[in-house]
Amino acid sequence: MRTRIALLVVLITGSLPAGIAMAEQPMVIDAAITDEAGVLGADVGAAERAVAELRREAGIALSAVFVPSFDGETDDADWAELTAMRSELGPEEVLLTVATDEAAYEWWIGDESTLQPGAVEALIDEDVEPAVVDEDWSGAVVALADGLQSTDVVDPAMPSWSGARTAVVVVVLTGVLTALYLVSRRSSPANRESGPARAQQG
């Protein structure tokens, strides 16, 4: 069972819009960016590119969900966790959820993640929260994606790996094995015996 790492942080940015915000139930997500609040518009491309780069460079899958309001019938602090569980997010995944009408957000990482919860929390407080305050929704995603590429957020006690590092290791191992194979062929008894024989024939 996955456990929630972070608590809800409510940001007060002046008076909230008049009326009652439409609440959203925790959901199943099937895309990196889910904009139920309709706030990203043309800026969604920047968020998607930042998420794709994070996955390519660090092997971390970041998802972001924007809704008008967190479900009033559910403890706000559980909204991100329930969404992560219903979506079956893995240990190397990160989820950021934002209730745009409430200026509120939550975040979640898997309980087996290689990320340090304290470092992630500091990253969100310093870089993501200001973007949410300014209603720079795409900027919040970009700031989180950029920050998660830093080695400062990785738990040194946990193994860290990425797709890029895997590719480098595969290339190096392939080269080493090829070199060993060629050396073994040159030094094999059959090759040593065939050399003088070919010289005599000439």
C-alpha positions in Angstrom: 0.0 0.0 0.0 1.4 3.4 -1.0 1.5 6.0 1.7 1.2 9.8 1.3 4.5 11.6 1.9 3.3 15.2 1.8 0.6 17.2 3.5 -1.7 19.7 1.9 -0.4 23.3 1.9 -3.1 25.9 1.6 -2.0 29.2 0.0 -4.0 32.3 0.9 -3.7 34.8 -1.9 -6.4 37.3 -1.1 -10.1 36.8 -1.5 -11.3 33.7 -3.3 -13.7 33.9 -6.2 -17.3 34.3 -5.3 -19.5 31.3 -5.1 -18.6 27.7 -4.3 -15.9 26.1 -6.4 -16.8 22.9 -8.3 -15.3 20.0 -6.4 -13.5 17.2 -8.2 -13.3 13.6 -7.0 -9.9 11.9 -6.9 -9.5 10.5 -10.3 -7.7 8.0 -12.5 -5.2 9.8 -14.7 -3.8 8.5 -17.9 -1.7 11.4 -19.1 1.2 13.4 -17.7 -0.8 16.6 -17.6 -4.5 16.6 -16.7 -6.2 20.0 -16.9 -9.7 19.6 -15.6 -9.7 23.3 -14.6 -8.9 24.5 -18.1 -6.2 26.9 -16.9 -3.1 25.8 -19.0 -4.3 26.7 -22.5 -1.3 27.2 -24.9 1.1 26.9 -21.9 0.5 23.1 -21.7 3.3 22.5 -24.2 5.9 23.9 -21.9 4.7 21.7 -19.1 4.6 18.6 -21.3 8.2 19.2 -22.6 9.5 19.7 -19.0 7.9 16.4 -17.9 9.2 14.5 -20.9 12.8 15.8 -20.3 12.6 14.8 -16.7 11.6 11.3 -17.6 14.3 11.1 -20.3 17.1 12.5 -18.2 16.3 11.3 -14.7 13.9 8.4 -15.2 11.3 10.1 -13.0 7.7 10.2 -14.2 6.0 13.4 -13.1 2.2 13.9 -13.4 0.3 17.1 -12.7 -3.4 17.5 -12.2 -5.3 20.8 -12.2 -8.8 20.9 -10.9 -11.0 23.8 -9.8 -11.4 22.4 -6.2 -10.5 19.3 -4.2 -13.5 17.2 -3.3 -15.1 18.7 -0.2 -16.2 15.2 1.0 -12.7 14.0 1.2 -10.0 15.1 3.5 -8.0 17.5 1.4 -4.7 15.9 2.4 -5.8 12.6 0.9 -6.7 13.9 -2.6 -3.3 13.4 -4.2 -2.8 10.0 -2.5 -6.2 8.7 -3.6 -5.5 9.8 -7.1 -2.1 8.2 -7.1 -3.5 4.9 -5.8 -6.4 4.9 -8.2 -4.0 5.6 -11.1 -1.6 2.9 -9.8 1.4 5.2 -9.9 4.7 3.5 -9.3 7.5 4.1 -6.8 9.5 6.3 -9.3 6.5 8.6 -10.0 5.7 12.0 -8.6 2.2 13.6 -8.6 1.4 17.3 -8.2 -2.2 18.2 -7.8 -3.5 21.8 -7.8 -6.9 23.2 -6.9 -6.8 26.4 -8.9 -9.9 28.1 -7.4 -8.7 27.4 -3.9 -5.0 28.3 -4.5 -4.2 25.0 -2.8 -1.9 22.1 -3.8 -0.7 18.7 -2.7 2.1 16.4 -3.8 2.7 12.7 -3.6 5.7 10.4 -4.1 5.8 6.6 -3.8 6.9 5.2 -0.4 9.8 3.4 -2.2 10.9 6.4 -4.1 14.6 7.3 -4.3 13.7 10.9 -3.7 14.1 12.5 -0.3 10.7 13.8 0.9 12.3 16.7 2.8 14.3 17.8 -0.3 11.2 17.5 -2.5 9.2 19.5 0.0 11.8 22.3 0.1 11.9 22.3 -3.7 8.1 22.8 -3.8 8.1 25.4 -1.1 10.8 27.5 -2.8 10.1 27.0 -6.5 6.6 25.6 -7.1 4.6 27.5 -4.5 5.5 31.0 -5.8 4.3 29.9 -9.3 1.0 28.7 -7.8 0.6 32.0 -5.9 1.2 33.9 -9.2 -1.3 31.5 -11.0 1.6 30.5 -13.3 0.3 26.9 -13.6 2.6 25.7 -16.3 5.5 27.4 -14.5 4.7 25.3 -11.4 5.1 22.1 -13.4 8.3 23.3 -15.1 9.8 24.4 -11.8 9.1 21.0 -10.2 10.4 19.0 -13.2 13.6 21.1 -13.4 14.2 20.8 -9.7 13.7 17.0 -9.6 16.6 16.6 -12.0 19.0 17.8 -9.3 20.9 15.2 -7.4 20.1 17.1 -4.2 16.7 15.5 -4.1 17.9 11.9 -4.5 18.2 9.9 -1.3 21.9 8.8 -1.1 20.8 5.6 0.7 18.7 4.5 -2.2 19.9 3.4 -5.7 19.3 6.0 -8.4 19.1 5.1 -12.0 17.9 6.7 -15.2 17.2 5.8 -18.8 20.1 7.9 -19.9 22.5 6.2 -17.6 21.2 2.8 -18.6 21.9 3.7 -22.3 25.5 4.7 -21.4 26.1 1.6 -19.5 24.8 -0.6 -22.3 27.0 1.1 -24.8 30.1 0.7 -22.6 29.4 -2.9 -21.8 28.8 -3.7 -25.5 32.2 -2.2 -26.3 34.0 -4.0 -23.5 32.5 -7.4 -24.6 33.3 -6.8 -28.2 36.9 -5.9 -27.3 37.2 -9.1 -25.2 35.8 -11.2 -28.0 38.3 -9.8 -30.5 41.2 -10.3 -28.1 40.2 -13.9 -27.4 40.0 -14.7 -31.1 43.5 -13.3 -31.7 45.0 -15.3 -28.9 43.2 -18.6 -29.6 45.3 -21.6 -30.5 43.6 -22.0 -33.9 44.6 -18.5 -34.9 48.2 -18.9 -33.7 48.5 -22.2 -35.8 46.9 -20.8 -38.9 49.3 -17.8 -39.1 52.5 -19.8 -39.9 50.6 -22.1 -42.3 49.4 -19.2 -44.4 53.0 -17.8 -44.5 54.4 -21.1 -45.8 51.8 -21.3 -48.5 52.9 -17.8 -49.7 
